[in-house]
């Protein structure tokens, strides 16, 4: 543990005392959201993001130390360990360096070198490595190694060279030098493969050459997808002539005889046959890992922003799942998100039933006092928007609408979860409900859907799926707990993300509520089957009860602090000296500050501080657009190279990263966020045939 803590001190910015506390909390079963929110004094106020990073570093550091111990044991068992090797293992700062050190000691599969060693040619290889003899003298030595297994002098010499080739390729310093050369100066070259499609997705990448060090992560993922689909082949080129000169200068003994040419041939063979291909695979692995982390990071930030979209409260909402032939499915949900009624209309081609559709929508609007409409952005979305725009214009319906991404709606509507929630409804109606609920409470609705289906990622199917799943799970859990969960209205899926709960306990909570009615206090959680003291400690602070017995139950104040909170009654919380009061109440300053913030804004939802979802009555037509015109829109997805913006057309417009700011930015997330409303966007290109629009925004 001592070595681990010291390693974490080196790799993080946290103090040793705080690291020790965090490890104790994690080992004791505490969750990241709980530690970040309710144990600030023990962590120096580390945020959930800092703690997530720490957790990853902790796990990788632990893995590194465990591997060091394993390698020391494996080498020691063969009585090959030396103080120099032991020190190099102890000093290794990464698994890659550690594996380089261990490589020469590994038991290898059958190879040319292993065969030569089995044939007793190691002494001959050692003689050649010294390069002290002339070719004739070395040949004479080689004759002594001719046996039944080694049938000629040439075979003996080749065997000795094979041993030295592998010995050279296994040297840690050589591997690290070649690896750094590839990463810094290597050129990635692409060639057409057998399955190449001249008019396909990768047509522009054919014969592409790019320096590895400057290659964006998203392009590397695109390239490797093309390789996987057998359209392209890839090779990393380095200056081998320069490496060979370095071998002559630094690897061949200075005082040598003519056999140095045989030694050079051995090393050159080791370079081209063994070292370069091996390191190239490792470099690809490193580039893939880097690209995965970048793509997953963007995905996580996009999900963060999507889930933090402000809810539309105090409104009855009409959800619309557009379609042509099968009609537009309608679903009404009340202010609390509860399903009320559904209908089917045909306002678009081929039926174009405007009158019948108008009659149904106006009847629903009057019956439920509908004021907000959520329209899915899929097939027939634009035509459906035109219908509601006309309805508002002709009938003064006041049905302001907004377009909602319906990505994943079909996945949800066909899921077991949707079937359990709405067993008597058709799959298509469930989709319309999902669209409405995404507007009512995006977080509550979207946690029911696999994040990979939400249309906010980039190459999400090409990256490490375990890392992606963990990242998205962490992001969702942190946000759900940051916002808090109304236990009396939340689904089991949403509750499962509350710290300390999980899927099984979430279902038990819902079952308890259905049997006993709404929760009146947080302490009732302890009556739920399977929910013990530890789970209660972790979860209670993140639960909200709007009409509970205690005002504290509708806040982020943890029950363990209710006594302290009650002592603040009657004080002017805007003027109190937090430091002095914390000492008086025997509570941490950070904890007291958080209690005061909660009391000042009871039931506060952090999403309320963000810009509201924009509604509209009109419609944008691509025929009306031209270069230099201006539109408004909502950011739907963000990638490394740009952002996709819904401006009311069938296809989203695209803002390239170069058109986002007057100054250079490294990523679109520096200036834009998912669901951000952009009131003024310049149109810089229009391709009416393909339905593509290029956009630009000025620096804000």
C-alpha distance (Angstrom), angle and dihedral (degrees) to the residues before:
residue distance angle dihedral
X1 . . .
X2 3.82 . .
X3 3.82 91.8 .
X4 3.79 90.8 46.0
X5 3.80 93.7 52.3
X6 3.80 91.6 47.7
X7 3.81 90.0 50.2
X8 3.81 90.7 50.2
X9 3.80 90.5 50.3
X10 3.83 87.6 56.4
X11 3.80 95.1 46.4
X12 3.82 100.7 41.1
X13 3.79 137.3 45.6
X14 3.81 92.6 -126.3
X15 3.78 122.8 112.6
X16 3.80 119.8 -108.6
X17 3.81 92.7 -114.8
X18 3.80 92.4 52.2
X19 3.81 92.0 46.4
X20 3.79 90.3 53.5
X21 3.82 90.8 49.3
X22 3.81 93.2 48.4
X23 3.80 92.0 50.8
X24 3.81 90.9 50.4
X25 3.81 90.7 49.8
X26 3.81 93.0 48.3
X27 3.80 92.0 46.5
X28 3.81 88.0 49.9
X29 3.80 91.7 58.5
X30 3.81 99.5 -100.0
X31 3.80 117.6 149.8
X32 3.80 126.5 -130.5
X33 3.84 94.4 -113.2
X34 3.82 91.1 50.8
X35 3.81 93.7 47.4
X36 3.82 92.2 46.8
X37 3.81 94.4 48.5
X38 3.79 106.0 32.6
X39 3.79 107.6 24.5
X40 3.80 101.1 50.6
X41 3.80 94.2 133.4
X42 3.80 89.5 59.0
X43 3.81 95.3 48.6
X44 3.79 103.5 37.2
X45 3.80 89.2 -108.5
X46 3.82 95.2 -60.4
X47 3.83 111.6 -180.0
X48 3.79 123.9 -129.9
X49 3.83 89.2 -103.3
X50 3.82 91.4 53.5
X51 3.80 90.1 46.7
X52 3.82 92.3 49.5
X53 3.80 89.9 52.7
X54 3.79 89.5 46.4
X55 3.79 91.0 50.8
X56 3.81 91.0 53.7
X57 3.80 92.2 48.0
X58 3.80 89.8 46.1
X59 3.80 92.7 53.0
X60 3.82 93.6 45.7
X61 3.83 91.4 45.9
X62 3.77 91.0 49.5
X63 3.79 89.6 50.1
X64 3.82 90.4 49.6
X65 3.81 93.1 52.2
X66 3.80 91.9 46.3
X67 3.81 90.8 50.9
X68 3.81 91.2 48.4
X69 3.80 90.4 54.5
X70 3.80 90.9 46.9
X71 3.81 93.5 50.4
X72 3.80 92.4 46.9
X73 3.80 88.5 52.8
X74 3.81 94.4 47.2
X75 3.79 94.0 49.6
X76 3.81 93.0 42.8
X77 3.81 90.7 53.2
X78 3.79 87.8 62.5
X79 3.83 92.2 48.0
X80 3.80 89.4 -122.7
X81 3.79 99.2 117.7
X82 3.80 120.2 119.4
X83 3.78 131.4 -179.4
X84 3.80 90.4 -108.8
X85 3.82 92.4 52.5
X86 3.80 91.0 43.8
X87 3.80 91.5 52.5
X88 3.81 93.1 46.9
X89 3.81 89.5 52.8
X90 3.79 92.4 48.4
X91 3.82 91.2 47.9
X92 3.82 95.0 47.5
X93 3.79 108.3 120.9
X94 3.80 98.6 -166.9
X95 3.78 141.7 30.2
X96 3.79 89.9 -114.6
X97 3.81 93.4 58.3
X98 3.79 90.0 42.6
X99 3.80 92.6 53.7
X100 3.80 90.1 48.4
X101 3.82 89.4 56.4
X102 3.80 91.9 47.9
X103 3.81 95.9 44.2
X104 3.85 97.4 87.4
X105 3.81 90.1 52.8
X106 3.79 97.1 50.0
X107 3.76 120.7 112.1
X108 3.78 101.2 -114.1
X109 3.74 130.9 -152.3
X110 3.77 118.0 -109.1
X111 3.80 109.9 -60.8
X112 3.76 140.1 154.4
X113 3.79 89.1 -93.2
X114 3.81 95.3 48.5
X115 3.80 90.2 49.1
X116 3.80 90.3 51.7
X117 3.80 91.1 48.8
X118 3.81 90.8 50.0
X119 3.80 87.8 51.4
X120 3.80 90.0 57.5
X121 3.82 98.2 -109.0
X122 3.82 97.9 132.1
X123 3.85 93.4 98.2
X124 3.80 89.9 52.3
X125 3.80 90.0 49.5
X126 3.82 89.6 52.2
X127 3.79 90.5 52.5
X128 3.80 91.3 50.2
X129 3.82 91.2 47.6
X130 3.82 89.0 61.5
X131 3.86 90.6 51.7
X132 3.82 89.8 -158.4
X133 3.80 96.0 132.5
X134 3.76 133.1 73.6
X135 3.78 117.8 -114.8
X136 3.79 90.8 -101.4
X137 3.80 92.6 49.2
X138 3.78 91.8 47.6
X139 3.81 90.9 47.6
X140 3.78 88.8 53.2
X141 3.80 89.4 53.1
X142 3.79 90.2 48.4
X143 3.82 91.6 57.3
X144 3.80 89.0 68.7
X145 3.81 89.7 63.0
X146 3.80 95.9 56.3
X147 3.81 106.7 116.1
X148 3.76 139.9 148.0
X149 3.81 88.4 -75.5
X150 3.82 95.7 39.9
X151 3.76 102.3 49.6
X152 3.83 101.6 -178.0
X153 3.78 144.7 21.5
X154 3.79 90.9 -112.4
X155 3.79 89.8 54.1
X156 3.81 90.4 50.3
X157 3.82 91.7 50.7
X158 3.81 91.9 46.9
X159 3.80 89.8 49.9
X160 3.81 91.4 51.5
X161 3.81 89.2 49.3
X162 3.83 90.5 49.6
X163 3.81 90.2 54.8
X164 3.81 91.4 50.2
X165 3.83 92.1 44.4
X166 3.79 90.7 57.7
X167 3.80 92.2 40.1
X168 3.82 89.4 55.3
X169 3.83 93.2 45.1
X170 3.81 90.7 51.7
X171 3.79 97.1 53.1
X172 3.84 109.8 116.3
X173 3.81 94.9 -142.8
X174 3.80 93.1 50.8
X175 3.78 92.1 48.1
X176 3.80 92.6 48.8
X177 3.82 91.7 47.5
X178 3.82 93.3 50.3
X179 3.81 91.2 44.0
X180 3.80 91.6 52.9
X181 3.80 90.2 46.2
X182 3.81 91.1 54.2
X183 3.78 93.2 46.2
X184 3.81 95.0 46.5
X185 3.80 104.2 32.7
X186 3.81 106.3 11.9
X187 3.81 119.6 122.7
X188 3.79 117.8 -143.1
X189 3.81 109.3 -143.1
X190 3.79 125.6 -166.5
X191 3.79 126.4 -156.8
X192 3.77 132.1 -177.1
X193 3.79 113.0 -95.9
X194 3.80 128.3 -154.2
X195 3.80 93.0 -89.4
X196 3.81 95.6 49.5
X197 3.81 115.5 140.9
X198 3.81 111.6 -150.7
X199 3.81 91.2 -154.2
X200 3.77 96.5 34.3
X201 3.78 136.1 109.8
X202 3.80 93.9 -82.2
X203 3.81 98.6 46.2
X204 3.82 92.6 114.1
X205 3.80 92.2 51.8
X206 3.80 95.9 59.4
X207 3.82 111.9 116.1
X208 3.80 88.5 4.0
X209 3.83 117.6 159.6
X210 3.79 123.9 -169.6
X211 3.76 138.1 163.0
X212 3.79 109.7 -104.7
X213 3.81 93.4 -137.4
X214 3.82 92.7 59.0
X215 3.79 99.8 40.4
X216 3.84 113.8 121.1
X217 3.78 114.6 -126.9
X218 3.79 94.2 -122.0
X219 3.82 91.8 55.5
X220 3.79 92.0 49.6
X221 3.82 90.0 53.4
X222 3.81 90.2 48.9
X223 3.81 90.5 50.0
X224 3.78 93.6 49.5
X225 3.80 90.7 48.3
X226 3.81 87.9 55.1
X227 3.81 89.5 49.5
X228 3.80 90.7 49.4
X229 3.80 90.0 51.0
X230 3.84 88.8 51.0
X231 3.80 94.5 -119.9
X232 3.80 95.4 114.6
X233 3.79 138.6 25.2
X234 3.79 122.4 -147.5
X235 3.80 135.3 -150.5
X236 3.79 132.4 175.4
X237 3.81 110.1 -140.9
X238 3.80 124.9 -157.9
X239 3.80 132.9 176.0
X240 3.83 98.3 -90.0
X241 3.80 92.3 174.2
X242 3.78 89.9 63.1
X243 3.80 91.9 47.4
X244 3.81 90.0 50.9
X245 3.80 90.3 52.1
X246 3.80 88.9 51.9
X247 3.81 88.9 52.0
X248 3.80 90.5 53.9
X249 3.79 91.6 46.9
X250 3.80 101.5 42.4
X251 3.82 108.3 18.2
X252 3.80 103.5 43.4
X253 3.84 112.7 76.8
X254 3.80 111.4 -110.9
X255 3.79 96.8 -130.1
X256 3.76 99.7 54.2
X257 3.76 138.9 143.5
X258 3.78 128.7 -138.3
X259 3.82 92.8 -71.0
X260 3.82 87.2 77.4
X261 3.81 86.1 88.4
X262 3.80 89.9 61.9
X263 3.81 89.2 48.2
X264 3.81 91.5 49.9
X265 3.82 90.6 49.9
X266 3.82 88.7 52.8
X267 3.79 93.0 51.3
X268 3.81 92.2 44.1
X269 3.80 89.6 51.9
X270 3.80 89.6 49.4
X271 3.80 89.8 50.6
X272 3.80 97.9 50.0
X273 3.80 102.1 30.7
X274 3.80 100.4 37.4
X275 3.79 117.4 7.7
X276 3.81 103.3 44.6
X277 3.84 96.4 45.4
X278 3.81 91.3 45.1
X279 3.80 94.9 47.9
X280 3.81 91.0 43.4
X281 3.80 88.8 58.4
X282 3.80 89.6 49.0
X283 3.81 91.7 48.8
X284 3.80 90.5 50.8
X285 3.79 87.9 50.3
X286 3.80 90.4 50.7
X287 3.81 92.6 46.7
X288 3.80 90.4 48.1
X289 3.79 91.7 50.0
X290 3.80 91.0 48.7
X291 3.82 92.0 47.0
X292 3.81 91.1 46.8
X293 3.79 92.3 52.2
X294 3.81 91.3 47.9
X295 3.81 93.6 48.8
X296 3.80 92.4 43.6
X297 3.80 89.8 48.2
X298 3.81 91.3 54.0
X299 3.80 90.3 45.4
X300 3.81 90.0 51.5
X301 3.81 93.2 49.7
X302 3.81 91.2 47.4
X303 3.80 90.7 50.4
X304 3.79 89.9 47.7
X305 3.79 91.3 54.7
X306 3.80 93.6 42.8
X307 3.79 94.0 51.8
X308 3.80 90.7 45.7
X309 3.81 91.6 58.7
X310 3.82 106.9 129.2
X311 3.81 115.2 -104.4
X312 3.79 120.5 -118.9
X313 3.78 102.7 -124.3
X314 3.80 135.1 -175.6
X315 3.79 93.1 26.8
X316 3.76 135.1 105.0
X317 3.80 106.3 -129.1
X318 3.79 132.2 -151.8
X319 3.79 112.5 -149.6
X320 3.80 116.4 -154.3
X321 3.80 124.7 -163.6
X322 3.84 102.5 -169.0
X323 3.80 126.5 -145.6
X324 3.80 138.9 151.2
X325 3.81 113.4 -135.9
X326 3.80 98.1 17.5
X327 3.81 92.5 46.4
X328 3.79 133.3 -128.3
X329 3.77 114.6 -57.8
X330 3.81 114.1 -141.5
X331 3.80 127.7 -160.6
X332 3.80 128.1 179.1
X333 3.81 121.5 -150.0
X334 3.81 124.9 -177.0
X335 3.81 128.8 -128.8
X336 3.81 90.6 -78.0
X337 3.81 94.6 49.3
X338 3.81 94.7 -103.7
X339 3.81 115.9 149.1
X340 3.83 113.2 -113.5
X341 3.81 112.4 167.5
X342 3.79 144.0 -21.6
X343 3.80 137.5 -148.8
X344 3.80 142.0 175.2
X345 3.82 126.2 -128.5
X346 3.84 135.3 177.4
X347 3.82 106.5 -151.6
X348 3.82 95.3 146.7
X349 3.76 137.9 55.9
X350 2.95 136.1 -26.3
X351 3.85 94.5 29.0
X352 3.82 99.4 24.2
X353 3.82 90.0 -166.3
X354 3.79 97.3 172.5
X355 3.80 96.5 157.5
X356 3.80 96.0 47.9
X357 3.79 91.8 44.3
X358 3.80 91.6 47.7
X359 3.79 91.6 51.7
X360 3.83 93.7 52.3
X361 3.80 95.5 45.2
X362 3.81 94.5 46.9
X363 3.81 90.3 47.8
X364 3.82 91.4 53.2
X365 3.80 90.9 44.3
X366 3.80 91.4 53.7
X367 3.81 95.1 42.7
X368 3.81 95.1 51.3
X369 3.83 101.6 23.0
X370 3.80 90.6 -119.0
X371 3.78 114.3 -167.8
X372 3.81 102.8 161.5
X373 3.79 130.5 57.4
X374 3.81 126.1 -166.6
X375 3.81 112.8 -159.6
X376 3.80 120.9 -167.8
X377 3.80 115.2 -123.8
X378 3.80 97.3 -134.1
X379 3.80 132.3 95.9
X380 3.84 113.7 -15.7
X381 3.80 91.9 8.0
X382 3.78 94.0 128.1
X383 3.82 92.8 48.2
X384 3.80 90.5 47.7
X385 3.78 90.2 51.5
X386 3.81 87.9 52.6
X387 3.81 88.8 54.6
X388 3.81 93.2 53.5
X389 3.80 91.2 43.0
X390 3.80 89.9 54.8
X391 3.81 90.7 44.7
X392 3.80 90.3 55.5
X393 3.79 91.8 45.7
X394 3.83 98.6 45.1
X395 3.78 100.8 33.6
X396 3.84 102.9 25.1
X397 3.80 85.4 -126.8
X398 3.80 94.2 163.7
X399 3.79 90.0 -143.9
X400 3.77 99.3 150.3
X401 3.77 108.3 -168.4
X402 3.76 138.8 -164.4
X403 3.76 130.0 -163.7
X404 3.80 115.1 -116.5
X405 3.78 125.3 -164.5
X406 3.77 107.2 -110.7
X407 3.80 93.5 -165.7
X408 3.78 107.7 141.5
X409 3.81 94.6 11.6
X410 3.80 91.4 115.6
X411 3.82 90.0 46.8
X412 3.80 90.4 53.7
X413 3.81 96.2 42.1
X414 3.82 91.6 55.3
X415 3.81 94.3 43.9
X416 3.80 127.9 107.2
X417 3.80 88.2 -117.4
X418 3.81 92.7 58.4
X419 3.80 90.8 44.9
X420 3.81 89.6 53.2
X421 3.82 92.4 47.2
X422 3.82 96.2 45.0
X423 3.82 106.7 18.4
X424 3.80 94.7 161.0
X425 3.80 97.5 49.0
X426 3.79 130.5 88.8
X427 3.80 118.6 -109.2
X428 3.82 91.4 -112.5
X429 3.82 92.4 55.1
X430 3.79 90.5 50.7
X431 3.81 86.9 56.2
X432 3.82 91.3 54.5
X433 3.82 90.0 48.7
X434 3.80 89.8 51.7
X435 3.81 90.9 51.8
X436 3.82 91.0 51.3
X437 3.79 92.9 46.0
X438 3.81 91.1 50.9
X439 3.78 86.7 64.0
X440 3.81 94.8 41.6
X441 3.81 95.7 50.4
X442 3.82 114.4 -9.5
X443 3.80 94.3 -171.0
X444 3.80 95.4 51.0
X445 3.82 91.9 46.8
X446 3.78 100.6 41.0
X447 3.81 97.7 48.9
X448 3.80 85.7 70.0
X449 3.80 90.6 65.8
X450 3.80 130.3 70.8
X451 3.84 102.7 -103.8
X452 3.81 89.9 -134.2
X453 3.81 87.6 67.5
X454 3.81 95.7 53.5
X455 3.80 96.6 87.6
X456 3.80 95.3 -123.4
X457 3.79 101.1 106.1
X458 3.77 137.5 83.3
X459 3.81 121.8 -137.3
X460 3.80 87.8 -14.5
X461 3.80 91.2 158.4
X462 3.81 92.6 52.2
X463 3.80 99.4 53.7
X464 3.80 129.4 82.0
X465 3.80 101.7 -69.3
X466 3.80 96.0 -154.5
X467 3.80 92.0 52.6
X468 3.79 90.8 45.4
X469 3.79 92.8 49.7
X470 3.81 91.9 48.9
X471 3.80 93.3 47.4
X472 3.78 94.1 49.2
X473 3.79 91.8 44.7
X474 3.81 90.7 50.8
X475 3.81 92.8 48.0
X476 3.79 92.0 49.0
X477 3.79 94.1 46.8
X478 3.80 93.4 47.8
X479 3.80 93.0 49.7
X480 3.79 95.8 44.3
X481 3.78 90.0 52.9
X482 3.79 93.4 43.1
X483 3.80 90.1 55.9
X484 3.81 97.6 36.9
X485 3.80 128.7 -134.3
X486 3.80 129.4 -104.7
X487 3.80 98.5 -134.4
X488 3.81 94.2 -159.0
X489 3.81 95.7 57.1
X490 3.81 103.2 27.5
X491 3.78 123.0 108.7
X492 3.78 120.8 -125.2
X493 3.81 88.3 -107.5
X494 3.80 92.9 57.6
X495 3.80 92.0 43.7
X496 3.79 90.8 52.3
X497 3.82 88.9 68.9
X498 3.80 93.2 56.8
X499 3.82 110.4 109.3
X500 3.80 111.7 -91.0
X501 3.82 95.5 8.1
X502 3.80 114.2 89.6
X503 3.80 128.9 173.7
X504 3.82 99.9 -62.0
X505 3.81 96.4 48.8
X506 3.82 90.6 43.1
X507 3.81 90.0 59.0
X508 3.80 90.1 47.0
X509 3.82 90.3 52.3
X510 3.82 91.8 52.0
X511 3.81 90.5 46.4
X512 3.83 91.1 50.8
X513 3.81 91.2 50.2
X514 3.82 92.3 48.9
X515 3.79 90.4 51.2
X516 3.81 99.9 39.8
X517 3.78 104.7 25.5
X518 3.79 128.7 -117.9
X519 3.78 120.7 -16.5
X520 3.81 113.0 -103.0
X521 3.80 97.6 -172.6
X522 3.77 138.9 16.3
X523 3.79 90.9 -119.7
X524 3.82 88.1 68.4
X525 3.79 87.1 74.4
X526 3.80 87.8 77.5
X527 3.82 88.1 66.4
X528 3.80 91.9 60.6
X529 3.79 113.4 106.0
X530 3.81 111.7 -98.1
X531 3.79 95.2 4.5
X532 3.82 106.3 123.6
X533 3.78 136.1 177.3
X534 3.83 95.5 -79.8
X535 3.79 94.6 50.6
X536 3.81 89.4 46.1
X537 3.81 91.5 51.2
X538 3.80 91.2 51.7
X539 3.82 97.9 42.7
X540 3.81 107.6 33.2
X541 3.80 97.6 80.5
X542 3.80 92.5 54.7
X543 3.81 95.9 49.3
X544 3.82 120.1 95.1
X545 3.81 126.7 -158.2
X546 3.80 109.1 -173.4
X547 3.79 97.7 -165.4
X548 3.78 99.7 28.2
X549 3.78 130.2 145.5
X550 3.80 91.1 -104.7
X551 3.79 126.2 47.2
X552 3.80 86.3 -139.5
X553 3.81 89.9 65.1
X554 3.80 89.5 71.4
X555 3.78 92.5 55.6
X556 3.78 142.6 67.5
X557 3.79 91.3 -105.2
X558 3.79 108.9 123.2
X559 3.83 115.1 -126.4
X560 3.81 88.1 -121.5
X561 3.83 86.1 67.3
X562 3.81 98.8 44.9
X563 3.81 91.3 102.2
X564 3.80 91.6 53.9
X565 3.81 91.6 44.7
X566 3.82 91.7 52.5
X567 3.82 90.0 56.0
X568 3.80 89.8 62.0
X569 3.80 92.4 65.6
X570 3.81 110.3 123.7
X571 3.82 95.9 16.6
X572 3.79 123.0 120.2
X573 3.79 97.2 -115.7
X574 3.81 92.1 -166.6
X575 3.80 93.6 63.4
X576 3.81 106.4 31.4
X577 3.81 119.3 122.8
X578 3.80 99.1 -120.3
X579 3.80 95.4 -164.5
X580 3.82 94.9 51.6
X581 3.80 93.5 41.5
X582 3.80 91.7 49.1
X583 3.81 90.2 55.7
X584 3.79 91.0 47.4
X585 3.81 92.9 50.3
X586 3.81 92.8 40.8
X587 3.79 93.1 -124.0
X588 3.80 133.6 124.0
X589 3.79 117.6 -90.3
X590 3.84 93.1 -127.0
X591 3.80 91.7 48.9
X592 3.81 92.2 49.6
X593 3.81 91.5 47.7
X594 3.81 90.2 53.6
X595 3.83 91.5 48.2
X596 3.80 90.6 52.4
X597 3.82 92.0 49.2
X598 3.81 90.2 52.1
X599 3.81 92.3 49.3
X600 3.79 91.3 49.4
X601 3.82 91.6 53.5
X602 3.82 108.8 24.0
X603 3.79 113.2 -166.7
X604 3.81 91.8 8.4
X605 3.80 115.0 169.4
X606 3.84 110.6 -153.1
X607 3.79 89.2 -147.0
X608 3.80 89.3 67.3
X609 3.81 89.9 71.1
X610 3.82 91.0 62.0
X611 3.84 125.0 86.9
X612 3.80 112.3 -80.3
X613 3.79 123.6 -111.8
X614 3.84 108.9 -87.4
X615 3.80 118.8 -122.5
X616 3.79 126.8 -162.4
X617 3.78 142.5 -171.1
X618 3.81 102.3 -161.4
X619 3.79 134.3 64.3
X620 3.80 136.4 -129.4
X621 3.81 119.3 -129.5
X622 3.80 120.7 -160.3
X623 3.81 87.9 -144.2
X624 3.81 88.2 64.9
X625 3.80 93.7 51.7
X626 3.77 124.9 95.9
X627 3.77 136.5 159.3
X628 3.79 109.7 -70.5
X629 3.82 96.2 25.4
X630 3.80 120.7 120.3
X631 3.79 131.5 -131.0
X632 3.80 138.1 171.1
X633 3.78 126.1 -127.3
X634 3.78 151.2 155.4
X635 3.81 125.0 -106.6
X636 3.82 108.3 -117.8
X637 3.80 103.5 173.6
X638 3.79 138.0 7.5
X639 3.80 126.1 -153.2
X640 3.79 133.0 175.5
X641 3.80 92.0 -95.1
X642 3.80 101.4 40.5
X643 3.79 150.6 -39.9
X644 3.80 132.7 -85.3
X645 3.80 114.3 -136.7
X646 3.80 129.4 -163.9
X647 3.81 105.4 -136.1
X648 3.79 95.7 165.8
X649 3.80 98.6 -83.9
X650 3.80 130.8 116.6
X651 3.81 89.9 -104.6
X652 3.78 125.4 40.9
X653 3.79 117.3 -111.3
X654 3.81 117.9 -121.4
X655 3.79 129.4 -129.7
X656 3.80 110.3 -163.0
X657 3.80 115.5 -142.2
X658 3.81 89.1 -112.9
X659 3.83 89.6 60.9
X660 3.80 97.7 52.3
X661 3.77 103.5 77.4
X662 3.77 141.9 14.6
X663 3.79 88.0 -129.6
X664 3.79 126.5 57.5
X665 3.81 115.7 -88.6
X666 3.79 127.7 -173.4
X667 3.80 96.9 -146.9
X668 3.84 137.9 13.7
X669 3.81 90.4 -123.2
X670 3.80 87.6 72.1
X671 3.81 90.3 72.2
X672 3.82 107.5 14.3
X673 3.79 138.6 49.0
X674 3.80 137.0 -167.5
X675 3.84 113.0 -82.6
X676 3.80 91.2 10.9
X677 3.80 112.0 152.4
X678 3.81 114.2 -130.4
X679 3.81 110.1 -162.2
X680 3.81 97.2 -170.1
X681 3.80 123.0 32.7
X682 3.78 123.4 164.1
X683 3.79 119.2 -133.9
X684 3.82 108.4 -134.4
X685 3.81 101.0 169.9
X686 3.81 137.1 16.1
X687 3.81 125.6 -165.7
X688 3.80 102.9 -177.4
X689 3.81 93.4 178.5
X690 3.81 93.0 57.9
X691 3.79 95.0 29.2
X692 3.80 92.3 -123.4
X693 3.79 124.8 145.7
X694 3.81 125.7 -171.0
X695 3.78 115.3 -149.9
X696 3.79 139.7 -168.2
X697 3.79 135.0 -166.3
X698 3.77 129.9 -164.5
X699 3.78 122.2 -124.9
X700 3.78 113.1 -81.8
